[in-house]
């Protein structure tokens, strides 16, 4: 019962945060944009015979995670150094 209440509060909090985004009108994509996914899929299927696409995506995800962590660290360090009296 407590878990249900906490999850309901969390759900309503997320809905309140996303309210400005949810009131925006729906976006319709042009057909050419959607057709481009089929073309990309064709390129990836040819590449999948040489190197598995799952491996490429995993490596790319790891690289982006490491680079994002470094950027976050440098950003926090920069903000911390902007505090007066901190060297």
Buried (B, 14 or more C-beta within 10 A) or exposed (E): EEEEEEEEEEEEEEEEEEEEEEEEEEEEEEEEEEEEEEEEEEEEEEEBEEEEEEEEEEEEEEEEEEEEEEEEEEEEEEEEEEEEEEE
